[in-house]
Amino acid sequence: MSEIAPLRPGDPESLGEYRLTGRIGEGGQGSVYLGTAPTDEHVAVKMLRRGLGDDASAARFQRETEILRRVAPFCTAQVVESGTEDGRPYIVSEYIEGPTLQQSVERDGPLRGARLRRLAVGTMTALTAIHRAGVVHRDFKPSNVLLSRDGPRVIDFGIARALDTSATGSGAIGTPPYMAPEQLEGTSVEPPADLFSWGSTMVFAAIGRPPFGMDSLPAVINRILHKDPDLGDLDGDLRDLIADCLAKAPAVRPTARDALLRLLGAQNRPPGADLLSAGTAAASTGPPPSALTGGPPIPSGTPGNPLWPSPGASVSPVPDTHGVPWPSPGEPVPTSSGPHSVPGPSSGGPVDTGPGLSTSTTRPDGPARNRRGLWIGAAATIAVVSALLAYVLIPRGDDPVSRPTPSATLAVPVPEITAAPPTPSTELTPPGTKTTLYESPGDPVRLTSYMYLGEKESKSYARDSQGGFESVGPFHEPLVSPDGTWLAVLPWLKDTIPQPYDLVRLVERATGREFAVRLTDKPLQNFSPYWSSDGRRLLLTTYDVTPTNNRTAVGFVIVDRETATARSVPLRVPGAAGYPFMWAPGETSVAHRYLDGAKSGVRFYDLAGKLIRTIPNTGDPIDRESMFSPAGNLFATFCPDRAGTLCVWNTTAKRVATVPLPYRRTVIGWYNDAHLLVHDLTKSPTEVTVLDFKGTPTRTLAKIPANETNGNPYRLIPRFTHPTTN
């Protein structure tokens, strides 16, 4: 960003809980201030010019900006909060230090070679993440791209939409030399418009001027609508891609995801965060993207962002005590949407999927040794991707609170856990990472599996009964059953599955017996797996995926391990987006987030998909693992009335705690019934910590080098069951 100027007379000294200390800049939409959060961290606060006419407009603005917070933090400035002050809206985002692309080109001239290519990859990575969240930027241009030390960052995405739906006044928002034809014509603005604006911005970066000129407005508009673009001396693959993005017809332009794949040279079509991680890595300082330098292609990936399809965890068994049942059939609830047609498995038995690959085990205290093979599906060519470690943590068997007897009812009182988490007695580094784990026999959670996406390869590991780590191959998610006797292996590269349906592979660990279970027919995809507490059933969420790779949950699948069958339950939930279904306590029902206007809550459905209970206005549930505590009588959400906090609720929907969650601390899940797991990205190395309900860190479980996270939170997914090692 540009130099920080002093505040002017009339500028606010604070907005919300943020103290304003200077002016970053000013544009057509409003003024941007440097702010300081209560945690003393810098933020950028944009005070928008256009006022909100009434409470309904303010509510619409808040709803729209809440969507922006769901954009995965890949090459974007993450939106932290939004609010209003005297009827004027403001948006708080991550502060990124560095000049805009506009300033850089005007000062130093056009970008060339690797710098231009990294800019193209980074900004397209950002658009891919933005579109996956269901957001259209609408004002992509050189002044909305920041050139930070770790690569380009896209800012101000979706603000135009928030203003269009809520602010008083009218008129198109955008910058004409970078607007798509459909924007200028006043028709519907969809993701293809961002691709057109991206192409124009890349031309500006490469030759110092936009492709349709910057003279009189009528002349520029006429060229955009009717003339070919001036691409200057651009050549090669980048020129071809930019030309495709500048097509007059929106339907002809590539999607952001397809454009990013072309930039990275990928042959496969990875769904989700691995593609974004690869783009982020290629956009940082280092070798230019392989597609533009003759290197190997980037492989397919996996979904993953705070609020998109992600691995799940089984809900703990429920205490055998009398109390208030979670699913309350007698409670009045809104009528659910009708079922959506979800192609289910036409054959319920095991299916043959092909030959297997061998696995190996690495022990913390010894050399690798061979293990019985696990079939893991088609292998992918591995190329440069950034590191992202997915943890699955499993409760120990010596804590009675963590291992209650299953029951359909719950006790209302919050369990008293006064003892501090135990001091770690063991340090170890999982294979393929530089992460350090700090473990204790008294911990209620323990690492049982993870994925590692390194610089040259992707690996997945599952912990065995003796504490070793068994490799199960690249781009497959290993999920250890609660008792440690079974392993579910879920492929993330859906396009590499030769069958016309999705599948999951189950392996009996003691014997090596293995089989695949057919799930739903393609193109539907299944992610977010959760074991039941007895390890006999596996719950997965079925997603419908749009051409722009936006995901919507359209039902769930329950796999019966003993019969090797799967049952598909089509189900439409208002505002489902990419949220997963989770086992509700008792495991006779499932829970899911729903949206009612601007308010979100939790709904419960029986295993046939019938709505049986609604808890309104709780805020969005945590979804990196189960929202429910180990004992099942609490659940956690992002507070609906205050940003930067978590709400803990009991079975009667009474808030029992409000937990501070400062900026750049990402909630992962539950440690026990009085503590949460949080990934603290402000530390170096970053830390996975245990947080009490006052927001105080009480224990460190892992230290993760910042270069392995690449700015993205690790995922910890609890497994509530017996320990697999002592």
Residue pairs with C-beta under 8 A, 6 or more apart in sequence:
1 24
1 25
1 32
1 44
1 95
1 96
1 97
1 98
1 99
1 100
1 146
2 24
2 25
2 99
2 100
2 103
4 21
4 22
4 23
4 24
4 34
5 22
5 23
5 24
6 22
6 23
7 13
7 20
7 21
7 22
7 23
7 33
8 23
11 20
11 23
11 31
11 33
12 20
12 33
12 47
12 85
13 19
13 20
14 20
15 33
15 35
15 45
15 47
15 83
15 85
15 90
15 92
16 81
16 83
16 85
16 90
16 92
17 37
17 38
18 35
18 36
18 37
18 43
18 45
18 92
19 35
19 36
20 33
20 34
20 35
20 36
20 45
21 33
21 34
21 35
21 36
22 33
22 34
23 31
23 32
23 33
23 34
24 32
24 33
24 34
24 44
25 31
25 32
26 32
27 143
28 49
28 175
29 46
29 48
29 49
29 50
29 156
29 159
29 160
29 163
29 173
30 46
30 47
30 48
30 49
30 50
31 46
31 47
32 44
32 45
32 46
32 47
33 44
33 45
33 46
33 47
34 42
34 43
34 44
34 45
34 95
35 42
35 43
35 44
35 45
35 92
35 95
36 42
36 43
37 43
37 80
37 662
37 663
38 662
39 662
39 663
41 95
41 662
41 663
41 664
41 682
42 95
43 80
43 92
43 93
43 94
43 95
43 663
44 77
44 92
44 93
44 94
44 95
44 96
44 155
45 90
45 91
45 92
46 90
46 91
46 92
46 93
46 156
46 159
47 85
47 88
47 90
48 88
48 89
48 90
48 91
48 159
48 163
48 167
49 88
50 88
50 89
50 163
50 167
50 168
50 169
51 87
51 88
51 167
51 168
52 58
52 61
52 84
52 87
52 88
52 89
52 166
52 167
52 168
53 167
53 168
57 166
57 167
57 168
58 84
58 87
58 89
58 166
59 166
59 597
59 598
60 165
60 166
60 598
61 82
61 84
61 89
61 162
61 163
61 165
61 166
61 167
62 82
62 83
62 598
63 597
63 598
64 158
64 161
64 162
64 165
64 166
65 79
65 82
65 89
65 91
65 158
65 162
66 82
66 598
67 133
67 134
67 135
67 158
68 79
68 82
68 91
68 133
68 135
68 157
68 158
68 159
68 162
69 78
69 79
69 80
69 81
70 133
70 134
70 305
70 306
70 307
70 577
71 78
71 79
71 129
71 130
71 132
71 133
71 135
71 157
71 158
72 129
72 132
72 133
72 273
72 276
72 305
72 306
72 307
72 308
72 712
73 94
73 129
73 711
73 712
74 125
74 126
74 128
74 129
74 273
74 276
74 277
74 279
74 280
74 305
74 712
75 122
75 123
75 125
75 126
75 129
75 151
75 152
75 153
75 154
75 279
75 280
75 283
76 126
76 129
76 130
76 153
76 154
76 155
76 157
77 93
77 94
77 95
77 96
77 146
77 153
77 154
77 155
78 93
78 94
79 91
79 92
79 93
79 94
80 92
80 93
80 94
80 643
80 644
80 663
81 91
81 92
81 643
81 644
82 89
82 90
82 91
82 92
82 162
83 89
83 90
83 92
84 90
89 162
89 163
89 166
89 167
91 159
91 162
93 155
94 663
96 146
96 148
96 153
96 155
97 148
97 149
98 146
98 147
98 148
98 149
98 153
99 107
99 146
99 147
100 142
100 143
100 144
100 145
100 146
100 147
101 119
101 142
101 143
101 145
101 146
101 147
101 152
101 201
101 204
101 205
102 141
102 142
102 143
102 145
102 204
103 143
104 111
104 147
105 111
105 142
105 204
105 205
105 208
109 208
110 116
110 205
110 206
110 207
110 208
111 119
111 205
111 206
112 206
113 288
114 287
114 288
116 202
116 205
116 206
116 238
117 238
117 263
117 288
117 289
117 292
118 151
118 152
118 282
118 283
118 284
118 285
118 288
118 289
119 145
119 147
119 152
119 202
119 205
119 283
120 202
120 238
120 241
120 263
121 260
121 263
121 264
121 279
121 282
121 283
121 289
122 151
122 152
122 153
122 279
122 280
122 282
122 283
122 284
123 140
123 145
123 152
123 154
123 198
123 201
123 202
123 283
124 198
124 256
124 259
124 260
124 263
124 279
125 260
125 276
125 279
125 280
125 283
126 152
126 153
126 154
126 157
127 137
127 140
127 154
127 191
127 194
127 195
127 198
127 256
127 259
128 256
128 257
128 260
128 275
128 276
128 279
128 549
129 276
129 305
130 136
130 137
130 154
130 157
130 158
130 194
130 256
131 191
131 194
131 255
131 256
131 257
131 548
131 549
131 550
132 257
132 272
132 305
132 308
132 548
132 549
132 550
132 551
133 305
133 307
133 308
133 550
134 550
134 577
135 157
135 158
135 161
136 158
136 161
136 189
136 190
136 191
136 193
136 194
137 144
137 154
137 156
137 157
137 158
137 160
137 194
137 197
138 158
138 159
138 160
138 161
138 173
138 174
138 183
138 189
138 193
138 194
139 156
139 159
139 160
139 173
139 174
139 175
139 178
139 197
140 154
140 157
140 178
140 194
140 197
140 198
140 201
141 175
141 177
141 178
141 197
141 200
141 201
142 178
142 201
142 204
142 205
143 175
144 154
144 155
144 156
144 157
145 152
145 153
145 154
145 155
145 201
146 152
146 153
146 154
146 155
150 284
150 285
150 711
151 280
151 283
151 284
151 285
152 283
159 173
160 173
160 174
163 173
164 173
172 179
172 183
172 184
172 186
174 183
176 184
176 217
176 220
176 221
176 224
177 200
177 210
177 212
177 213
177 214
177 220
178 197
178 200
178 201
178 204
178 210
179 193
179 196
179 197
179 224
180 189
180 192
180 193
180 196
180 197
180 224
180 250
181 196
181 224
181 225
181 248
182 188
182 189
182 190
182 192
182 193
182 250
183 189
183 193
184 221
184 224
184 225
185 225
190 250
191 255
191 256
191 548
192 250
192 251
192 253
192 255
193 250
194 256
195 245
195 253
195 254
195 255
195 256
195 259
196 245
196 246
196 247
196 250
196 253
198 245
198 256
198 259
199 211
199 229
199 241
199 242
199 243
199 245
199 246
200 210
200 211
200 212
200 229
200 246
201 210
202 238
202 242
203 209
203 210
203 211
203 229
203 230
203 231
203 232
203 234
203 242
204 210
204 211
206 232
206 233
206 234
207 230
207 231
207 232
207 233
207 234
209 230
211 229
211 230
211 231
211 246
212 220
212 223
212 224
212 227
212 229
212 230
213 219
213 220
213 223
213 230
214 220
225 248
229 243
229 246
231 239
231 242
231 243
234 242
236 292
237 262
237 263
237 291
237 292
238 263
238 292
241 254
241 259
241 262
241 263
244 252
244 253
244 254
244 259
245 253
245 254
245 259
247 253
254 262
255 547
255 548
255 549
256 548
257 269
257 275
257 548
257 549
260 275
260 279
261 269
261 275
261 298
262 291
263 279
263 282
263 289
263 291
263 292
264 275
264 278
264 279
264 282
264 289
264 290
264 291
264 297
264 298
265 289
265 290
265 291
265 292
265 295
265 296
265 297
265 298
266 275
266 278
266 291
266 297
266 298
266 299
266 300
267 297
267 381
268 297
268 299
268 300
268 380
268 493
268 495
268 496
269 300
269 495
270 278
270 298
270 299
270 300
270 301
270 302
270 475
270 492
270 493
271 300
271 301
271 302
271 303
271 309
271 492
271 493
271 494
271 525
271 545
271 549
272 301
272 302
272 303
272 304
272 305
272 308
272 309
272 492
272 549
273 301
273 302
273 303
273 304
273 305
273 308
273 388
273 712
274 299
274 300
274 301
274 302
274 304
274 385
274 388
274 453
274 458
274 475
274 492
275 298
275 300
275 301
276 301
276 305
277 301
277 385
277 386
277 388
277 453
277 710
277 712
278 298
278 301
278 383
278 384
278 385
278 386
280 386
280 710
280 711
280 712
281 384
281 385
281 386
281 455
281 710
282 288
282 289
282 290
282 298
282 384
284 710
287 293
287 295
287 384
289 295
290 296
290 297
290 298
290 383
290 384
291 297
295 383
295 384
296 381
296 383
297 381
297 383
298 383
298 384
298 385
299 380
299 381
299 382
299 383
299 385
299 458
299 474
299 475
299 493
300 380
300 475
300 492
300 493
300 495
300 496
301 385
301 453
301 475
301 492
301 493
302 451
302 475
302 477
302 492
303 309
303 310
303 492
303 527
303 551
303 578
304 310
304 388
304 390
304 715
305 578
306 623
306 624
306 666
306 713
307 577
307 578
307 579
307 620
307 623
308 551
308 578
309 525
309 527
309 528
309 541
309 543
309 551
309 578
309 580
310 527
310 528
310 580
310 623
310 624
310 715
311 390
311 392
311 477
311 479
311 527
311 528
311 529
311 625
311 715
311 717
312 528
312 529
312 530
312 539
312 541
312 580
312 582
312 625
312 626
312 717
313 392
313 530
313 531
313 625
313 626
313 669
313 717
313 718
313 719
313 720
314 482
314 530
314 531
314 532
314 533
314 583
314 626
314 719
314 720
314 721
315 530
315 533
315 582
315 583
315 584
315 585
315 587
315 626
315 628
315 632
315 720
316 395
316 402
316 403
316 404
316 533
316 585
316 626
316 628
316 629
316 630
316 631
316 632
316 720
317 403
317 404
317 405
317 406
317 407
317 533
317 632
317 720
318 404
318 406
318 407
318 408
318 409
318 410
318 585
318 586
318 631
318 632
319 404
319 405
319 407
319 410
319 411
319 631
319 632
319 633
320 404
320 405
320 406
320 407
321 407
321 409
321 410
321 411
322 409
322 411
323 409
323 410
323 411
323 412
323 633
323 651
324 409
324 410
324 412
324 651
324 652
325 408
325 409
325 410
325 586
326 410
326 584
326 585
326 586
326 589
326 591
326 604
326 613
326 632
326 651
327 584
327 586
327 588
327 589
327 604
327 606
327 612
327 613
328 612
328 613
329 612
329 613
331 613
331 614
333 603
333 611
333 612
333 613
333 614
334 596
334 611
334 614
335 611
336 571
336 572
336 573
336 603
336 605
336 610
336 611
337 572
337 573
337 574
338 572
339 555
339 570
339 571
339 572
339 609
340 544
340 554
340 555
340 570
340 571
340 572
341 570
342 520
342 524
342 542
342 554
342 555
342 568
342 569
342 570
343 520
343 521
343 524
343 568
344 520
344 521
344 557
344 566
344 567
344 568
345 501
345 517
345 518
345 519
345 520
345 521
345 565
345 566
345 568
346 518
346 521
347 518
348 518
348 563
348 564
348 565
348 566
349 564
349 565
350 515
350 516
350 517
350 564
351 499
351 503
351 515
351 516
351 517
351 518
352 516
353 375
353 377
353 497
353 498
353 499
353 503
353 505
353 516
354 375
354 377
354 378
354 498
355 375
356 373
356 374
356 375
356 376
356 514
357 373
357 374
357 375
357 376
357 379
357 473
358 370
358 371
358 373
359 371
359 372
359 373
359 374
359 470
359 471
359 472
359 473
360 368
360 369
360 370
360 371
360 470
360 471
361 368
361 369
361 370
361 371
361 464
361 468
361 469
361 470
361 471
362 368
362 431
362 468
362 469
362 471
363 369
363 466
363 467
363 468
363 469
364 428
364 429
364 467
364 468
369 468
371 464
371 470
372 512
373 512
374 470
374 472
374 473
374 487
374 489
374 505
374 507
374 512
374 514
375 505
375 514
376 472
376 473
376 476
376 489
376 491
376 505
377 473
377 476
377 489
377 491
377 493
377 496
377 497
377 505
378 493
378 496
378 497
378 498
379 473
379 474
380 458
380 474
380 475
380 493
380 496
382 456
382 457
382 458
382 474
383 456
384 455
384 456
385 453
385 454
385 455
385 458
386 453
386 455
386 710
386 712
387 433
387 452
387 453
387 454
387 455
387 707
387 708
387 709
387 710
388 451
388 452
388 453
388 708
388 709
388 710
388 712
388 714
389 430
389 433
389 435
389 450
389 451
389 452
389 704
389 708
389 709
389 714
389 715
390 449
390 450
390 451
390 477
390 714
390 715
390 717
391 447
391 449
391 450
391 668
391 688
391 702
391 714
391 715
391 716
391 717
392 447
392 448
392 449
392 450
392 478
392 479
392 480
392 716
392 717
392 718
392 719
393 445
393 446
393 447
393 448
393 669
393 677
393 716
393 717
393 718
393 719
394 445
394 446
394 447
394 448
394 480
394 482
394 484
394 718
394 719
394 720
394 721
394 723
394 724
395 402
395 403
395 444
395 445
395 446
395 630
395 718
395 719
395 720
395 721
395 723
396 402
396 441
396 442
396 443
396 444
396 445
396 446
396 722
396 723
397 403
397 721
397 722
397 723
398 441
398 442
399 444
399 672
401 415
401 417
401 444
401 630
401 631
401 672
401 673
402 444
402 630
402 631
402 672
402 720
403 720
403 721
403 722
404 631
404 632
406 533
406 534
406 586
406 587
407 586
408 586
408 588
409 586
410 585
410 586
410 631
410 632
410 633
410 651
411 633
412 633
412 650
412 651
412 652
413 633
414 633
414 634
414 650
414 656
414 673
414 674
415 631
415 633
415 673
415 674
417 672
417 673
417 674
417 675
420 698
420 699
421 440
421 442
421 443
421 671
421 675
421 690
421 698
421 699
422 440
422 441
422 442
422 443
422 699
423 440
424 438
424 439
424 440
424 699
424 700
425 439
425 440
425 441
426 437
426 438
426 439
426 440
427 436
427 437
427 438
427 439
428 436
428 437
428 439
429 435
429 436
429 437
430 437
430 447
430 450
430 452
430 461
430 469
431 459
431 461
431 469
431 471
432 452
432 454
432 459
432 461
433 450
433 452
433 454
433 708
434 705
434 708
435 702
435 703
435 704
435 705
435 708
436 702
436 703
437 447
437 701
437 702
438 700
438 701
438 702
438 703
439 446
439 447
439 701
441 726
443 701
444 630
444 671
444 672
445 671
445 672
445 677
445 701
445 716
445 718
446 723
446 724
446 725
447 463
448 462
448 463
448 480
448 484
448 719
448 724
449 460
449 461
449 462
449 463
449 477
449 478
449 479
449 480
450 460
450 461
451 458
451 459
451 460
451 461
451 477
451 478
452 458
452 459
452 460
452 461
457 474
458 474
458 475
459 471
459 473
459 474
460 471
460 472
460 473
460 474
460 475
460 476
460 477
460 478
461 469
461 470
461 471
461 472
461 478
462 469
462 470
462 472
462 478
462 479
462 480
462 487
463 469
463 470
463 480
463 724
463 725
464 470
464 509
464 724
464 725
465 484
465 509
465 724
465 725
466 725
467 724
467 725
470 478
472 478
472 487
472 489
475 491
475 492
475 493
476 489
476 490
476 491
476 492
477 489
477 490
477 492
477 529
478 487
478 488
478 489
479 487
479 488
479 489
479 490
479 529
479 531
479 538
479 719
480 486
480 487
480 719
480 724
481 487
481 488
481 531
481 535
481 721
482 531
482 532
482 533
482 534
482 535
482 719
482 720
482 721
482 722
483 535
483 721
483 722
484 509
484 721
484 722
484 723
484 724
485 508
485 509
485 510
485 535
486 506
486 507
486 508
486 509
486 535
486 561
487 506
487 507
487 509
488 504
488 505
488 506
488 507
488 529
488 531
488 538
489 504
489 505
489 506
489 507
490 504
490 505
490 526
490 527
490 529
490 540
491 497
491 503
491 504
491 505
492 527
494 502
494 522
494 525
497 503
499 518
500 521
500 522
501 518
501 519
501 520
501 521
501 522
502 518
502 519
502 520
502 521
502 522
502 524
502 525
502 526
503 516
503 517
503 518
503 519
504 516
504 517
504 519
504 526
504 529
504 538
504 540
504 559
505 514
505 515
505 516
505 517
506 514
506 515
506 516
506 517
506 538
506 559
506 561
506 564
507 513
507 514
508 514
515 564
517 559
517 564
517 565
517 566
518 566
519 526
519 540
519 542
519 557
519 559
519 566
519 568
520 526
520 542
520 557
520 568
523 545
524 542
524 543
524 544
524 545
524 554
525 542
525 543
525 545
525 551
526 540
526 541
526 542
526 543
526 557
527 540
527 541
527 543
527 580
528 540
528 541
528 580
528 581
529 538
529 539
529 540
530 538
530 539
530 540
530 580
530 582
530 583
530 626
531 537
531 538
531 539
531 719
531 721
532 538
532 539
532 583
532 587
533 583
533 587
533 720
533 721
535 561
535 721
536 560
536 561
536 562
537 558
537 559
537 560
537 561
537 587
538 558
538 559
538 561
539 556
539 557
539 558
539 559
539 581
539 582
539 583
539 590
540 556
540 557
540 559
541 553
541 555
541 556
541 557
541 580
541 581
542 553
542 554
542 555
542 556
542 557
542 568
542 570
543 551
543 552
543 553
543 554
543 578
544 551
544 552
544 554
545 551
546 552
551 577
551 578
552 576
552 577
552 578
553 573
553 576
553 577
553 578
553 579
553 580
553 581
553 592
554 570
554 571
554 572
554 576
555 568
555 569
555 570
555 571
555 572
555 609
556 568
556 569
556 571
556 581
556 590
557 566
557 567
557 568
557 569
558 566
558 567
558 569
558 607
559 565
559 566
560 566
560 567
569 607
569 608
569 609
570 609
571 605
571 609
573 592
573 593
573 594
573 603
574 594
574 595
574 596
575 593
575 594
575 595
575 596
575 600
576 592
576 593
576 594
577 593
577 595
579 592
579 593
579 620
579 621
579 623
580 592
580 623
581 590
581 591
581 592
581 605
582 590
582 591
582 592
582 623
582 626
582 627
582 628
583 590
583 591
583 626
584 590
584 591
584 604
584 628
585 628
585 632
585 633
586 632
588 606
588 607
589 604
589 605
589 606
589 607
589 612
590 604
590 605
590 607
591 602
591 603
591 604
591 605
591 621
591 627
591 628
592 602
592 603
592 605
593 600
593 601
593 602
593 603
593 620
593 621
593 623
594 600
594 601
594 602
594 603
594 614
596 616
599 616
599 617
599 640
600 617
600 618
600 619
600 620
600 640
601 614
601 615
601 616
601 617
601 618
601 619
602 614
602 615
602 618
602 621
602 627
602 635
602 637
603 611
603 613
603 614
603 615
604 611
604 612
604 613
604 614
605 611
605 612
606 612
615 649
615 653
617 640
618 635
618 637
618 640
618 647
618 649
618 653
619 637
619 638
619 639
619 640
619 641
619 647
620 637
620 638
621 627
621 635
621 636
621 637
621 638
622 636
622 637
622 638
622 646
622 667
622 669
624 666
624 667
624 668
624 669
624 715
624 716
624 717
625 668
625 669
625 670
625 715
625 716
625 717
625 718
626 669
626 670
626 718
627 635
627 636
627 637
628 634
628 635
628 670
629 635
629 636
629 670
629 672
629 673
630 670
630 672
630 673
630 718
630 720
631 673
633 650
633 651
633 673
634 648
634 649
634 650
634 656
634 673
635 648
635 649
636 646
636 647
636 648
636 649
636 659
636 667
636 670
636 676
637 646
637 647
637 649
638 645
638 646
638 647
639 645
639 646
639 647
639 658
640 647
642 658
644 660
644 661
644 662
644 663
645 658
645 659
645 660
645 661
646 658
646 659
646 661
646 667
646 676
647 655
647 657
647 658
647 659
648 655
648 656
648 657
648 658
648 659
648 693
649 655
649 656
650 656
657 693
659 676
659 691
659 693
659 694
659 695
660 694
660 695
661 667
661 678
661 695
662 682
662 695
664 680
664 681
664 682
665 678
665 679
665 680
665 681
665 682
666 678
666 679
666 681
666 713
667 676
667 677
667 678
668 676
668 677
668 678
668 679
668 688
668 713
668 714
668 715
668 716
669 676
669 677
669 716
669 717
669 718
670 676
670 677
670 718
671 677
671 690
671 691
671 699
674 692
674 693
675 690
675 691
675 692
675 693
675 698
676 690
676 691
676 693
677 688
677 689
677 690
677 691
677 701
677 716
677 718
678 688
678 689
678 690
678 691
678 697
679 686
679 687
679 688
679 689
679 704
679 713
679 714
679 716
680 686
680 687
680 688
680 689
680 697
681 709
681 711
681 713
683 703
684 706
685 703
685 704
685 705
685 706
686 703
686 704
686 705
686 706
686 709
686 714
687 700
687 702
687 703
687 704
688 700
688 701
688 702
688 703
688 704
688 714
688 716
689 697
689 698
689 699
689 700
689 701
690 697
690 698
690 699
690 700
690 701
691 697
691 698
692 698
702 714
704 714
